[in-house]
Amino acid sequence: METPANTHTDTSNSPNRQRAPQPIDAATNPDALLNVDTVKALAGFGRSKIYALEAEGRFPQAVRMGTRCTRWRAGDITDWLKAQKPSAPTTKATVATSPKARW
């Protein structure tokens, strides 16, 4: 029996398959290997910023598991987050008190 031409058979190695997101709780295990989406959520940076900081030596080194598979050790990411200096407190903008100020 032939498969109809418009039917797609999904295989586990299909490059277009949807992956389930990695739970953020994976970061609580220091030996866990985190994907870039989880690292983005933890660090608050985009993909390109993460790779740029890594290249500058200002972000934990990734574990290269293949040509298209990069992971970071959760313990390295959490240690890096703890080591970051807290940002300076933000000050509220001064509101103009001129009688001519319009809102």
Chimera marker file (.cmm) of the C-alpha trace (Angstrom):
<marker_set name="trace">
<marker id="1" x="0.000" y="0.000" z="0.000" r="1" g="1" b="0" radius="0.5"/>
<marker id="2" x="1.411" y="3.392" z="-0.978" r="1" g="1" b="0" radius="0.5"/>
<marker id="3" x="1.414" y="6.461" z="1.231" r="1" g="1" b="0" radius="0.5"/>
<marker id="4" x="-0.472" y="9.406" z="-0.282" r="1" g="1" b="0" radius="0.5"/>
<marker id="5" x="1.818" y="12.168" z="-1.560" r="1" g="1" b="0" radius="0.5"/>
<marker id="6" x="0.356" y="14.821" z="0.735" r="1" g="1" b="0" radius="0.5"/>
<marker id="7" x="0.868" y="12.785" z="3.917" r="1" g="1" b="0" radius="0.5"/>
<marker id="8" x="3.951" y="13.630" z="5.962" r="1" g="1" b="0" radius="0.5"/>
<marker id="9" x="5.496" y="10.883" z="8.015" r="1" g="1" b="0" radius="0.5"/>
<marker id="10" x="7.315" y="12.425" z="10.960" r="1" g="1" b="0" radius="0.5"/>
<marker id="11" x="10.540" y="10.742" z="11.983" r="1" g="1" b="0" radius="0.5"/>
<marker id="12" x="12.565" y="11.496" z="15.078" r="1" g="1" b="0" radius="0.5"/>
<marker id="13" x="15.442" y="12.791" z="12.947" r="1" g="1" b="0" radius="0.5"/>
<marker id="14" x="13.300" y="15.187" z="10.923" r="1" g="1" b="0" radius="0.5"/>
<marker id="15" x="14.888" y="18.665" z="10.933" r="1" g="1" b="0" radius="0.5"/>
<marker id="16" x="11.472" y="20.371" z="10.980" r="1" g="1" b="0" radius="0.5"/>
<marker id="17" x="10.033" y="18.597" z="13.998" r="1" g="1" b="0" radius="0.5"/>
<marker id="18" x="8.937" y="20.630" z="16.986" r="1" g="1" b="0" radius="0.5"/>
<marker id="19" x="10.989" y="20.158" z="20.123" r="1" g="1" b="0" radius="0.5"/>
<marker id="20" x="9.458" y="20.344" z="23.555" r="1" g="1" b="0" radius="0.5"/>
<marker id="21" x="10.920" y="23.272" z="25.497" r="1" g="1" b="0" radius="0.5"/>
<marker id="22" x="13.428" y="22.403" z="28.192" r="1" g="1" b="0" radius="0.5"/>
<marker id="23" x="11.927" y="23.031" z="31.641" r="1" g="1" b="0" radius="0.5"/>
<marker id="24" x="13.579" y="25.926" z="33.460" r="1" g="1" b="0" radius="0.5"/>
<marker id="25" x="13.840" y="23.616" z="36.490" r="1" g="1" b="0" radius="0.5"/>
<marker id="26" x="16.679" y="21.869" z="34.662" r="1" g="1" b="0" radius="0.5"/>
<marker id="27" x="18.889" y="24.725" z="35.879" r="1" g="1" b="0" radius="0.5"/>
<marker id="28" x="18.577" y="23.479" z="39.457" r="1" g="1" b="0" radius="0.5"/>
<marker id="29" x="20.670" y="20.411" z="38.617" r="1" g="1" b="0" radius="0.5"/>
<marker id="30" x="24.288" y="21.647" z="38.301" r="1" g="1" b="0" radius="0.5"/>
<marker id="31" x="25.174" y="18.715" z="36.024" r="1" g="1" b="0" radius="0.5"/>
<marker id="32" x="22.331" y="19.390" z="33.588" r="1" g="1" b="0" radius="0.5"/>
<marker id="33" x="23.184" y="20.523" z="30.085" r="1" g="1" b="0" radius="0.5"/>
<marker id="34" x="21.074" y="23.530" z="29.116" r="1" g="1" b="0" radius="0.5"/>
<marker id="35" x="20.118" y="24.472" z="25.582" r="1" g="1" b="0" radius="0.5"/>
<marker id="36" x="20.459" y="28.012" z="24.292" r="1" g="1" b="0" radius="0.5"/>
<marker id="37" x="16.779" y="28.859" z="24.818" r="1" g="1" b="0" radius="0.5"/>
<marker id="38" x="17.017" y="27.986" z="28.513" r="1" g="1" b="0" radius="0.5"/>
<marker id="39" x="20.278" y="29.933" z="28.853" r="1" g="1" b="0" radius="0.5"/>
<marker id="40" x="18.615" y="32.925" z="27.149" r="1" g="1" b="0" radius="0.5"/>
<marker id="41" x="15.783" y="32.796" z="29.694" r="1" g="1" b="0" radius="0.5"/>
<marker id="42" x="18.185" y="32.567" z="32.638" r="1" g="1" b="0" radius="0.5"/>
<marker id="43" x="20.708" y="35.168" z="31.505" r="1" g="1" b="0" radius="0.5"/>
<marker id="44" x="18.243" y="37.619" z="29.996" r="1" g="1" b="0" radius="0.5"/>
<marker id="45" x="20.293" y="37.944" z="26.802" r="1" g="1" b="0" radius="0.5"/>
<marker id="46" x="19.618" y="37.010" z="23.216" r="1" g="1" b="0" radius="0.5"/>
<marker id="47" x="21.454" y="34.276" z="21.360" r="1" g="1" b="0" radius="0.5"/>
<marker id="48" x="23.969" y="36.578" z="19.663" r="1" g="1" b="0" radius="0.5"/>
<marker id="49" x="24.837" y="38.380" z="22.930" r="1" g="1" b="0" radius="0.5"/>
<marker id="50" x="25.464" y="35.051" z="24.666" r="1" g="1" b="0" radius="0.5"/>
<marker id="51" x="27.830" y="33.903" z="21.928" r="1" g="1" b="0" radius="0.5"/>
<marker id="52" x="29.563" y="37.318" z="21.851" r="1" g="1" b="0" radius="0.5"/>
<marker id="53" x="30.143" y="37.301" z="25.620" r="1" g="1" b="0" radius="0.5"/>
<marker id="54" x="31.401" y="33.732" z="25.406" r="1" g="1" b="0" radius="0.5"/>
<marker id="55" x="33.862" y="34.710" z="22.661" r="1" g="1" b="0" radius="0.5"/>
<marker id="56" x="35.104" y="37.597" z="24.848" r="1" g="1" b="0" radius="0.5"/>
<marker id="57" x="35.596" y="35.227" z="27.799" r="1" g="1" b="0" radius="0.5"/>
<marker id="58" x="32.882" y="36.976" z="29.825" r="1" g="1" b="0" radius="0.5"/>
<marker id="59" x="30.379" y="34.101" z="29.775" r="1" g="1" b="0" radius="0.5"/>
<marker id="60" x="30.738" y="30.390" z="30.588" r="1" g="1" b="0" radius="0.5"/>
<marker id="61" x="32.128" y="28.230" z="27.810" r="1" g="1" b="0" radius="0.5"/>
<marker id="62" x="29.627" y="26.016" z="26.052" r="1" g="1" b="0" radius="0.5"/>
<marker id="63" x="29.989" y="22.295" z="25.579" r="1" g="1" b="0" radius="0.5"/>
<marker id="64" x="30.077" y="21.597" z="21.846" r="1" g="1" b="0" radius="0.5"/>
<marker id="65" x="28.398" y="18.237" z="21.378" r="1" g="1" b="0" radius="0.5"/>
<marker id="66" x="28.344" y="18.312" z="17.587" r="1" g="1" b="0" radius="0.5"/>
<marker id="67" x="28.271" y="20.690" z="14.677" r="1" g="1" b="0" radius="0.5"/>
<marker id="68" x="24.744" y="21.852" z="15.535" r="1" g="1" b="0" radius="0.5"/>
<marker id="69" x="24.455" y="20.966" z="19.206" r="1" g="1" b="0" radius="0.5"/>
<marker id="70" x="25.677" y="23.352" z="21.893" r="1" g="1" b="0" radius="0.5"/>
<marker id="71" x="24.890" y="23.121" z="25.591" r="1" g="1" b="0" radius="0.5"/>
<marker id="72" x="25.976" y="24.900" z="28.777" r="1" g="1" b="0" radius="0.5"/>
<marker id="73" x="26.463" y="23.299" z="32.171" r="1" g="1" b="0" radius="0.5"/>
<marker id="74" x="23.752" y="24.552" z="34.518" r="1" g="1" b="0" radius="0.5"/>
<marker id="75" x="26.234" y="24.914" z="37.378" r="1" g="1" b="0" radius="0.5"/>
<marker id="76" x="28.443" y="27.185" z="35.255" r="1" g="1" b="0" radius="0.5"/>
<marker id="77" x="25.478" y="29.388" z="34.348" r="1" g="1" b="0" radius="0.5"/>
<marker id="78" x="24.172" y="29.678" z="37.921" r="1" g="1" b="0" radius="0.5"/>
<marker id="79" x="27.705" y="30.438" z="39.223" r="1" g="1" b="0" radius="0.5"/>
<marker id="80" x="28.081" y="33.120" z="36.541" r="1" g="1" b="0" radius="0.5"/>
<marker id="81" x="24.714" y="34.648" z="37.472" r="1" g="1" b="0" radius="0.5"/>
<marker id="82" x="25.671" y="34.775" z="41.162" r="1" g="1" b="0" radius="0.5"/>
<marker id="83" x="28.990" y="36.464" z="40.313" r="1" g="1" b="0" radius="0.5"/>
<marker id="84" x="27.382" y="39.317" z="38.368" r="1" g="1" b="0" radius="0.5"/>
<marker id="85" x="27.429" y="42.678" z="40.089" r="1" g="1" b="0" radius="0.5"/>
<marker id="86" x="24.004" y="44.063" z="40.805" r="1" g="1" b="0" radius="0.5"/>
<marker id="87" x="23.166" y="46.930" z="38.502" r="1" g="1" b="0" radius="0.5"/>
<marker id="88" x="23.085" y="50.460" z="39.858" r="1" g="1" b="0" radius="0.5"/>
<marker id="89" x="19.699" y="51.450" z="41.227" r="1" g="1" b="0" radius="0.5"/>
<marker id="90" x="17.633" y="53.343" z="38.740" r="1" g="1" b="0" radius="0.5"/>
<marker id="91" x="16.479" y="56.834" z="39.592" r="1" g="1" b="0" radius="0.5"/>
<marker id="92" x="13.068" y="58.087" z="38.725" r="1" g="1" b="0" radius="0.5"/>
<marker id="93" x="12.915" y="60.805" z="36.122" r="1" g="1" b="0" radius="0.5"/>
<marker id="94" x="12.247" y="64.272" z="37.445" r="1" g="1" b="0" radius="0.5"/>
<marker id="95" x="8.885" y="65.554" z="36.329" r="1" g="1" b="0" radius="0.5"/>
<marker id="96" x="8.797" y="69.102" z="35.000" r="1" g="1" b="0" radius="0.5"/>
<marker id="97" x="6.971" y="71.405" z="37.379" r="1" g="1" b="0" radius="0.5"/>
<marker id="98" x="6.682" y="74.338" z="34.995" r="1" g="1" b="0" radius="0.5"/>
<marker id="99" x="3.158" y="75.700" z="34.668" r="1" g="1" b="0" radius="0.5"/>
<marker id="100" x="3.597" y="75.391" z="30.892" r="1" g="1" b="0" radius="0.5"/>
<marker id="101" x="4.218" y="71.659" z="31.054" r="1" g="1" b="0" radius="0.5"/>
<marker id="102" x="1.380" y="69.790" z="29.390" r="1" g="1" b="0" radius="0.5"/>
<marker id="103" x="0.543" y="66.132" z="29.628" r="1" g="1" b="0" radius="0.5"/>
<link id1="1" id2="2" r="1" g="1" b="0" radius="0.2"/>
<link id1="2" id2="3" r="1" g="1" b="0" radius="0.2"/>
<link id1="3" id2="4" r="1" g="1" b="0" radius="0.2"/>
<link id1="4" id2="5" r="1" g="1" b="0" radius="0.2"/>
<link id1="5" id2="6" r="1" g="1" b="0" radius="0.2"/>
<link id1="6" id2="7" r="1" g="1" b="0" radius="0.2"/>
<link id1="7" id2="8" r="1" g="1" b="0" radius="0.2"/>
<link id1="8" id2="9" r="1" g="1" b="0" radius="0.2"/>
<link id1="9" id2="10" r="1" g="1" b="0" radius="0.2"/>
<link id1="10" id2="11" r="1" g="1" b="0" radius="0.2"/>
<link id1="11" id2="12" r="1" g="1" b="0" radius="0.2"/>
<link id1="12" id2="13" r="1" g="1" b="0" radius="0.2"/>
<link id1="13" id2="14" r="1" g="1" b="0" radius="0.2"/>
<link id1="14" id2="15" r="1" g="1" b="0" radius="0.2"/>
<link id1="15" id2="16" r="1" g="1" b="0" radius="0.2"/>
<link id1="16" id2="17" r="1" g="1" b="0" radius="0.2"/>
<link id1="17" id2="18" r="1" g="1" b="0" radius="0.2"/>
<link id1="18" id2="19" r="1" g="1" b="0" radius="0.2"/>
<link id1="19" id2="20" r="1" g="1" b="0" radius="0.2"/>
<link id1="20" id2="21" r="1" g="1" b="0" radius="0.2"/>
<link id1="21" id2="22" r="1" g="1" b="0" radius="0.2"/>
<link id1="22" id2="23" r="1" g="1" b="0" radius="0.2"/>
<link id1="23" id2="24" r="1" g="1" b="0" radius="0.2"/>
<link id1="24" id2="25" r="1" g="1" b="0" radius="0.2"/>
<link id1="25" id2="26" r="1" g="1" b="0" radius="0.2"/>
<link id1="26" id2="27" r="1" g="1" b="0" radius="0.2"/>
<link id1="27" id2="28" r="1" g="1" b="0" radius="0.2"/>
<link id1="28" id2="29" r="1" g="1" b="0" radius="0.2"/>
<link id1="29" id2="30" r="1" g="1" b="0" radius="0.2"/>
<link id1="30" id2="31" r="1" g="1" b="0" radius="0.2"/>
<link id1="31" id2="32" r="1" g="1" b="0" radius="0.2"/>
<link id1="32" id2="33" r="1" g="1" b="0" radius="0.2"/>
<link id1="33" id2="34" r="1" g="1" b="0" radius="0.2"/>
<link id1="34" id2="35" r="1" g="1" b="0" radius="0.2"/>
<link id1="35" id2="36" r="1" g="1" b="0" radius="0.2"/>
<link id1="36" id2="37" r="1" g="1" b="0" radius="0.2"/>
<link id1="37" id2="38" r="1" g="1" b="0" radius="0.2"/>
<link id1="38" id2="39" r="1" g="1" b="0" radius="0.2"/>
<link id1="39" id2="40" r="1" g="1" b="0" radius="0.2"/>
<link id1="40" id2="41" r="1" g="1" b="0" radius="0.2"/>
<link id1="41" id2="42" r="1" g="1" b="0" radius="0.2"/>
<link id1="42" id2="43" r="1" g="1" b="0" radius="0.2"/>
<link id1="43" id2="44" r="1" g="1" b="0" radius="0.2"/>
<link id1="44" id2="45" r="1" g="1" b="0" radius="0.2"/>
<link id1="45" id2="46" r="1" g="1" b="0" radius="0.2"/>
<link id1="46" id2="47" r="1" g="1" b="0" radius="0.2"/>
<link id1="47" id2="48" r="1" g="1" b="0" radius="0.2"/>
<link id1="48" id2="49" r="1" g="1" b="0" radius="0.2"/>
<link id1="49" id2="50" r="1" g="1" b="0" radius="0.2"/>
<link id1="50" id2="51" r="1" g="1" b="0" radius="0.2"/>
<link id1="51" id2="52" r="1" g="1" b="0" radius="0.2"/>
<link id1="52" id2="53" r="1" g="1" b="0" radius="0.2"/>
<link id1="53" id2="54" r="1" g="1" b="0" radius="0.2"/>
<link id1="54" id2="55" r="1" g="1" b="0" radius="0.2"/>
<link id1="55" id2="56" r="1" g="1" b="0" radius="0.2"/>
<link id1="56" id2="57" r="1" g="1" b="0" radius="0.2"/>
<link id1="57" id2="58" r="1" g="1" b="0" radius="0.2"/>
<link id1="58" id2="59" r="1" g="1" b="0" radius="0.2"/>
<link id1="59" id2="60" r="1" g="1" b="0" radius="0.2"/>
<link id1="60" id2="61" r="1" g="1" b="0" radius="0.2"/>
<link id1="61" id2="62" r="1" g="1" b="0" radius="0.2"/>
<link id1="62" id2="63" r="1" g="1" b="0" radius="0.2"/>
<link id1="63" id2="64" r="1" g="1" b="0" radius="0.2"/>
<link id1="64" id2="65" r="1" g="1" b="0" radius="0.2"/>
<link id1="65" id2="66" r="1" g="1" b="0" radius="0.2"/>
<link id1="66" id2="67" r="1" g="1" b="0" radius="0.2"/>
<link id1="67" id2="68" r="1" g="1" b="0" radius="0.2"/>
<link id1="68" id2="69" r="1" g="1" b="0" radius="0.2"/>
<link id1="69" id2="70" r="1" g="1" b="0" radius="0.2"/>
<link id1="70" id2="71" r="1" g="1" b="0" radius="0.2"/>
<link id1="71" id2="72" r="1" g="1" b="0" radius="0.2"/>
<link id1="72" id2="73" r="1" g="1" b="0" radius="0.2"/>
<link id1="73" id2="74" r="1" g="1" b="0" radius="0.2"/>
<link id1="74" id2="75" r="1" g="1" b="0" radius="0.2"/>
<link id1="75" id2="76" r="1" g="1" b="0" radius="0.2"/>
<link id1="76" id2="77" r="1" g="1" b="0" radius="0.2"/>
<link id1="77" id2="78" r="1" g="1" b="0" radius="0.2"/>
<link id1="78" id2="79" r="1" g="1" b="0" radius="0.2"/>
<link id1="79" id2="80" r="1" g="1" b="0" radius="0.2"/>
<link id1="80" id2="81" r="1" g="1" b="0" radius="0.2"/>
<link id1="81" id2="82" r="1" g="1" b="0" radius="0.2"/>
<link id1="82" id2="83" r="1" g="1" b="0" radius="0.2"/>
<link id1="83" id2="84" r="1" g="1" b="0" radius="0.2"/>
<link id1="84" id2="85" r="1" g="1" b="0" radius="0.2"/>
<link id1="85" id2="86" r="1" g="1" b="0" radius="0.2"/>
<link id1="86" id2="87" r="1" g="1" b="0" radius="0.2"/>
<link id1="87" id2="88" r="1" g="1" b="0" radius="0.2"/>
<link id1="88" id2="89" r="1" g="1" b="0" radius="0.2"/>
<link id1="89" id2="90" r="1" g="1" b="0" radius="0.2"/>
<link id1="90" id2="91" r="1" g="1" b="0" radius="0.2"/>
<link id1="91" id2="92" r="1" g="1" b="0" radius="0.2"/>
<link id1="92" id2="93" r="1" g="1" b="0" radius="0.2"/>
<link id1="93" id2="94" r="1" g="1" b="0" radius="0.2"/>
<link id1="94" id2="95" r="1" g="1" b="0" radius="0.2"/>
<link id1="95" id2="96" r="1" g="1" b="0" radius="0.2"/>
<link id1="96" id2="97" r="1" g="1" b="0" radius="0.2"/>
<link id1="97" id2="98" r="1" g="1" b="0" radius="0.2"/>
<link id1="98" id2="99" r="1" g="1" b="0" radius="0.2"/>
<link id1="99" id2="100" r="1" g="1" b="0" radius="0.2"/>
<link id1="100" id2="101" r="1" g="1" b="0" radius="0.2"/>
<link id1="101" id2="102" r="1" g="1" b="0" radius="0.2"/>
<link id1="102" id2="103" r="1" g="1" b="0" radius="0.2"/>
</marker_set>
